[in-house]
């Protein structure tokens, strides 16, 4: 029986992947290039987002069939479930990985992805336009990657391989996650020494030998998830490091994601100041390249306190119905609150509606290149 269960688990692992790489066949008629690079939430399994990313790819390809579009996403380090995990990027001590390590690995994997695409374009190719998308804690990682890229771009004199043109933050948890309804419940538990390891060992004891089809059914009964999401969740629970990795990373999130620490450059305030100076006839330095940011918030998201969300919208963002004609207002991030009743974990049942919304954002960014 256990041999059969092992074979079934192996066959599911072959079907499920830790990388999603969508792109058309190379074509000489493709003039515009674009990489959409996706960063998952926690737990960081890219299989949760397969339907979403595939639908997004299909929408964008229908809109512009000649677009050389690449959509790439991978499981975060330590969450691997397949027999062919993403290629190693950096030398680390091994799982579990903290939030800073996840950011570093994701950034290096982004550079590696751009390099592989550019290898076919030759050394004289223009910097590859990139749009980052991050879900939940992936939005925090997105902002960190952009901030670090901006710092490097400001001091680098040589031509860079990529141009981050925009970022799309879906149901973002970027500040004060410990103050959220779920964060208030989880933070005390995550502070207990050895808590993540203990839960990991309990999960191994209870579920490691359970046949995968029974595990999937159990997840469906408890969570009411559709089959594909339940299959991914079952693989996550039975993975080598997944449970401990998720809790270890969550502890780091509670500690690090506390306040708005990003510069005015990232939030578009510097371009706002430059535009105001220009309007008053003052000489200014050459304006920074515009980077478009979009935030799509949940209406009742248990991972972000409503007061925190509303303050960010008021102080850092703009809305579609914001003040028209205000100097530099268009440089600030566009922030919208969901009106469709989509929950924080949109990828479980609401991939289509979010794919359509994200396609709008990507199109706006691409049209501005």
C-alpha positions as CSV (number, residue, x, y, z in Angstrom):
1,X,0.0,0.0,0.0
2,X,2.8,2.4,0.9
3,X,4.7,1.6,-2.3
4,X,1.5,2.5,-4.3
5,X,1.1,5.7,-2.3
6,X,4.7,6.6,-3.0
7,X,4.2,6.1,-6.8
8,X,1.0,8.2,-6.7
9,X,2.8,11.0,-4.8
10,X,5.6,10.9,-7.3
11,X,3.3,11.1,-10.3
12,X,1.5,14.1,-8.9
13,X,4.8,15.8,-8.2
14,X,5.7,15.3,-11.9
15,X,2.5,17.0,-12.9
16,X,2.8,19.9,-10.4
17,X,5.7,22.3,-11.0
18,X,7.7,24.9,-9.1
19,X,8.0,27.2,-12.2
20,X,5.5,28.6,-14.6
21,X,7.1,30.0,-17.8
22,X,4.7,31.2,-20.5
23,X,5.9,32.7,-23.7
24,X,5.2,32.5,-27.5
25,X,7.4,30.9,-30.0
26,X,10.2,33.3,-31.2
27,X,9.1,35.5,-34.0
28,X,10.8,38.0,-36.2
29,X,7.7,40.1,-36.3
30,X,7.6,40.7,-32.6
31,X,8.7,44.3,-32.0
32,X,7.5,44.9,-28.4
33,X,8.9,42.8,-25.5
34,X,7.6,42.5,-22.0
35,X,8.4,40.2,-19.0
36,X,5.7,39.9,-16.3
37,X,7.4,38.5,-13.3
38,X,5.1,37.1,-10.5
39,X,6.0,36.8,-6.8
40,X,3.7,34.6,-4.7
41,X,2.3,35.0,-1.3
42,X,2.9,32.7,1.7
43,X,2.7,29.7,1.3
44,X,4.8,30.3,-1.7
45,X,3.7,27.6,-4.2
46,X,3.3,28.8,-7.7
47,X,0.8,26.1,-8.6
48,X,-1.8,28.1,-6.7
49,X,-1.6,30.7,-9.4
50,X,-1.5,28.6,-12.5
51,X,-5.0,29.4,-13.6
52,X,-4.5,33.1,-12.9
53,X,-1.3,33.4,-14.8
54,X,-2.5,31.3,-17.7
55,X,-5.7,33.5,-18.0
56,X,-3.6,36.7,-17.7
57,X,-1.3,35.4,-20.5
58,X,-4.3,34.5,-22.7
59,X,-5.9,38.0,-22.2
60,X,-2.7,39.9,-23.0
61,X,-1.9,37.7,-26.1
62,X,-5.4,38.3,-27.5
63,X,-5.0,42.1,-27.0
64,X,-1.6,42.1,-28.8
65,X,-0.7,38.9,-30.6
66,X,2.6,40.3,-31.8
67,X,3.8,41.1,-28.3
68,X,6.8,39.1,-27.2
69,X,5.2,38.4,-23.9
70,X,6.9,36.3,-21.2
71,X,5.2,35.5,-17.9
72,X,7.3,33.8,-15.3
73,X,6.7,32.8,-11.7
74,X,8.3,30.3,-9.3
75,X,7.7,28.8,-5.9
76,X,9.5,30.7,-3.1
77,X,12.6,28.9,-1.8
78,X,11.8,26.2,0.7
79,X,8.3,25.5,-0.7
80,X,9.4,23.2,-3.5
81,X,7.1,20.3,-4.2
82,X,8.2,19.0,-7.7
83,X,10.9,16.7,-8.8
84,X,12.3,19.6,-10.9
85,X,12.6,22.6,-8.6
86,X,13.7,26.0,-9.9
87,X,17.4,26.3,-10.8
88,X,19.5,27.3,-7.8
89,X,20.4,31.0,-7.8
90,X,22.4,31.7,-4.7
91,X,24.3,29.7,-2.0
92,X,22.3,29.7,1.3
93,X,22.4,27.4,4.3
94,X,19.1,25.8,3.3
95,X,15.6,26.1,4.5
96,X,13.9,27.6,6.3
97,X,14.6,30.9,4.7
98,X,13.8,34.3,6.2
99,X,12.0,37.2,4.4
100,X,15.3,39.0,3.5
101,X,16.6,35.8,2.0
102,X,13.4,35.3,0.0
103,X,13.7,38.8,-1.4
104,X,17.4,38.2,-2.4
105,X,16.6,34.9,-4.1
106,X,13.6,36.4,-5.9
107,X,15.6,39.3,-7.1
108,X,18.5,37.1,-8.4
109,X,16.0,34.8,-10.0
110,X,14.5,37.8,-11.8
111,X,17.9,38.9,-13.1
112,X,18.6,35.3,-14.2
113,X,15.2,35.1,-16.1
114,X,16.0,38.4,-17.9
115,X,19.4,37.2,-18.8
116,X,18.1,34.0,-20.3
117,X,15.6,35.9,-22.4
118,X,18.1,38.5,-23.5
119,X,20.7,35.8,-24.5
120,X,18.6,35.3,-27.6
121,X,18.4,39.0,-28.4
122,X,22.1,39.8,-28.6
123,X,24.3,42.2,-26.7
124,X,22.9,45.3,-28.2
125,X,19.3,44.7,-27.1
126,X,17.6,47.4,-25.2
127,X,16.9,46.9,-21.5
128,X,14.1,44.4,-21.1
129,X,10.8,46.0,-19.9
130,X,9.6,44.2,-16.7
131,X,6.4,44.4,-14.8
132,X,6.4,42.9,-11.3
133,X,3.3,41.4,-9.8
134,X,3.2,40.5,-6.1
135,X,0.4,38.9,-4.0
136,X,0.2,39.5,-0.3
137,X,3.7,39.3,1.2
138,X,4.8,39.1,-2.5
139,X,3.8,42.8,-2.8
140,X,6.2,43.7,0.1
141,X,8.9,41.7,-1.7
142,X,8.1,43.5,-4.9
143,X,8.5,47.0,-3.3
144,X,11.8,45.9,-1.8
145,X,13.1,44.6,-5.2
146,X,12.1,47.9,-6.8
147,X,13.7,50.0,-4.1
148,X,17.0,48.1,-4.4
149,X,16.8,48.3,-8.2
150,X,16.3,52.0,-8.0
151,X,19.3,52.4,-5.7
152,X,21.5,50.5,-8.1
153,X,20.2,52.3,-11.1
154,X,21.0,55.7,-9.5
155,X,24.6,54.8,-9.0
156,X,25.2,52.5,-12.0
157,X,26.9,54.1,-15.0
158,X,26.7,51.1,-17.3
159,X,23.6,49.9,-19.3
160,X,21.3,47.6,-17.3
161,X,19.8,44.4,-18.6
162,X,16.2,45.4,-17.6
163,X,13.9,48.3,-17.0
164,X,11.3,47.8,-14.2
165,X,8.5,49.7,-15.7
166,X,5.8,49.0,-13.1
167,X,4.6,47.0,-10.2
168,X,1.2,45.5,-9.4
169,X,0.4,44.7,-5.7
170,X,-2.5,42.4,-5.2
171,X,-4.2,42.3,-1.8
172,X,-0.9,43.7,-0.5
173,X,0.4,43.3,3.1
174,X,3.2,45.8,3.1
175,X,2.9,47.5,6.5
176,X,1.6,46.6,10.0
177,X,0.7,43.0,9.2
178,X,0.8,42.2,12.9
179,X,-2.0,44.6,13.5
180,X,-4.3,42.8,11.0
181,X,-7.1,40.6,12.4
182,X,-5.2,37.4,11.5
183,X,-1.9,38.9,12.4
184,X,-3.1,39.6,16.0
185,X,-4.0,36.0,16.4
186,X,-0.9,34.5,14.8
187,X,1.9,36.9,16.1
188,X,1.8,35.5,19.8
189,X,2.1,31.9,18.5
190,X,4.9,32.7,16.1
191,X,6.9,34.3,18.9
192,X,7.0,31.0,20.8
193,X,10.5,29.5,20.5
194,X,10.4,26.4,18.3
195,X,6.8,26.8,17.3
196,X,7.3,26.4,13.5
197,X,9.5,23.3,14.0
198,X,6.9,21.8,16.4
199,X,4.0,22.2,13.9
200,X,6.2,20.9,11.1
201,X,7.0,17.7,13.1
202,X,3.3,17.2,14.0
203,X,2.3,17.6,10.3
204,X,5.0,15.1,9.3
205,X,3.8,12.6,12.0
206,X,0.2,12.9,11.0
207,X,0.3,13.2,7.2
208,X,3.6,12.1,5.7
209,X,2.5,8.5,5.1
210,X,-1.1,9.3,4.1
211,X,-1.9,8.4,0.4
212,X,-2.1,11.6,-1.5
213,X,-5.6,11.1,-2.8
214,X,-6.8,10.8,0.8
215,X,-4.9,13.9,1.7
216,X,-6.5,15.8,-1.1
217,X,-9.9,14.7,-0.1
218,X,-9.3,15.6,3.6
219,X,-8.2,19.1,2.5
220,X,-11.4,19.5,0.4
221,X,-13.6,18.4,3.3
222,X,-11.9,20.8,5.8
223,X,-11.4,23.8,3.5
224,X,-14.1,23.4,0.7
225,X,-11.3,24.1,-1.8
226,X,-11.8,23.1,-5.5
227,X,-9.7,20.1,-6.5
228,X,-6.7,21.9,-8.0
229,X,-6.2,24.1,-5.0
230,X,-6.7,21.2,-2.6
231,X,-4.1,19.2,-4.5
232,X,-1.6,22.0,-4.2
233,X,-2.4,22.4,-0.5
234,X,-2.0,18.6,0.1
235,X,1.4,18.7,-1.7
236,X,2.4,21.6,0.4
237,X,1.5,19.9,3.7
238,X,3.4,16.7,2.7
239,X,6.4,18.6,1.2
240,X,9.8,18.3,2.8
241,X,10.0,21.8,4.3
242,X,6.8,23.6,3.4
243,X,5.0,23.8,6.7
244,X,8.0,24.9,8.7
245,X,9.0,27.3,5.9
246,X,5.6,29.0,5.9
247,X,5.6,29.5,9.6
248,X,9.2,30.6,9.8
249,X,8.7,33.1,7.1
250,X,5.4,34.3,8.7
251,X,7.4,35.1,11.9
252,X,9.7,37.3,9.9
253,X,6.8,39.0,8.3
254,X,5.3,40.0,11.6
255,X,8.6,41.5,12.7
256,X,9.7,43.2,9.6
257,X,6.5,44.4,7.9
258,X,5.7,47.1,10.4
259,X,6.1,50.5,8.9
260,X,6.4,52.4,5.6
261,X,10.2,52.4,5.1
262,X,10.4,53.2,1.4
263,X,11.8,56.3,-0.1
264,X,9.9,59.1,-1.9
265,X,11.4,57.8,-5.2
266,X,9.4,54.6,-4.9
267,X,6.1,56.4,-4.0
268,X,6.4,58.9,-6.8
269,X,6.9,61.9,-4.5
270,X,10.2,62.9,-6.1
271,X,8.6,63.2,-9.5
272,X,5.8,65.2,-7.9
273,X,8.3,67.6,-6.4
274,X,10.1,67.9,-9.8
275,X,6.8,68.6,-11.6
276,X,5.9,71.3,-9.1
277,X,9.3,73.0,-9.4
278,X,9.0,72.9,-13.2
279,X,5.5,74.5,-13.0
280,X,7.0,77.3,-11.0
281,X,9.7,77.9,-13.5
282,X,12.6,76.6,-11.3
283,X,15.4,74.7,-12.8
284,X,15.6,71.1,-11.6
285,X,17.6,68.0,-12.2
286,X,16.5,65.6,-15.0
287,X,13.3,63.9,-13.8
288,X,13.5,60.3,-12.8
289,X,12.0,57.7,-15.1
290,X,8.4,57.2,-14.2
291,X,7.6,53.9,-12.6
292,X,3.9,53.0,-12.4
293,X,2.6,51.3,-9.3
294,X,-0.8,49.8,-8.7
295,X,-2.4,48.5,-5.5
296,X,-5.5,46.4,-5.6
297,X,-6.9,46.0,-2.0
298,X,-9.5,43.7,-0.6
299,X,-12.6,45.3,0.9
300,X,-12.6,43.1,4.0
301,X,-9.1,41.6,4.0
302,X,-8.2,39.8,7.2
303,X,-4.5,40.3,6.5
304,X,-4.6,44.1,6.5
305,X,-6.4,46.4,8.9
306,X,-8.8,48.7,7.2
307,X,-7.4,51.8,9.0
308,X,-3.9,50.9,7.7
309,X,-5.2,50.4,4.2
310,X,-7.1,53.7,4.2
311,X,-4.2,55.7,5.6
312,X,-1.9,54.4,2.8
313,X,-4.5,55.3,0.2
314,X,-4.9,58.8,1.6
315,X,-1.2,59.5,2.2
316,X,0.6,57.6,-0.6
317,X,-1.8,56.8,-3.3
318,X,-4.3,58.2,-5.8
319,X,-7.6,56.8,-7.1
320,X,-9.4,56.8,-10.4
321,X,-11.6,59.5,-9.1
322,X,-8.8,61.5,-7.5
323,X,-8.1,65.2,-7.9
324,X,-7.7,65.9,-11.6
325,X,-5.1,68.4,-12.7
326,X,-3.2,68.3,-9.5
327,X,0.5,68.7,-10.2
328,X,2.3,65.4,-10.3
329,X,-0.7,63.5,-9.0
330,X,-0.4,61.0,-11.9
331,X,3.0,59.8,-10.5
332,X,1.6,58.4,-7.3
333,X,0.5,54.8,-7.1
334,X,-3.0,54.0,-8.3
335,X,-4.9,52.4,-5.4
336,X,-8.3,50.6,-5.8
337,X,-10.5,48.7,-3.4
338,X,-12.1,45.5,-4.7
339,X,-15.9,45.8,-5.4
340,X,-16.4,42.1,-6.5
341,X,-16.2,40.4,-3.1
342,X,-12.9,38.8,-3.9
343,X,-11.1,37.4,-0.8
344,X,-7.4,37.7,0.0
345,X,-6.7,34.3,-1.5
346,X,-8.1,35.2,-4.9
347,X,-6.2,32.4,-6.7
348,X,-8.5,29.7,-5.1
349,X,-11.7,30.7,-6.9
350,X,-11.5,34.2,-8.4
351,X,-8.6,34.0,-10.8
352,X,-10.5,35.2,-13.8
353,X,-11.8,38.5,-12.4
354,X,-8.3,39.4,-11.0
355,X,-6.6,38.4,-14.3
356,X,-8.9,40.8,-16.2
357,X,-8.1,43.6,-13.7
358,X,-4.4,42.9,-13.8
359,X,-4.4,42.9,-17.6
360,X,-5.8,46.4,-17.5
361,X,-2.9,47.5,-15.4
362,X,-0.3,45.7,-17.5
363,X,-1.7,47.3,-20.6
364,X,-1.5,50.8,-19.1
365,X,2.1,50.2,-18.1
366,X,3.1,48.7,-21.5
367,X,1.4,51.6,-23.4
368,X,3.5,54.0,-21.4
369,X,6.8,52.5,-22.5
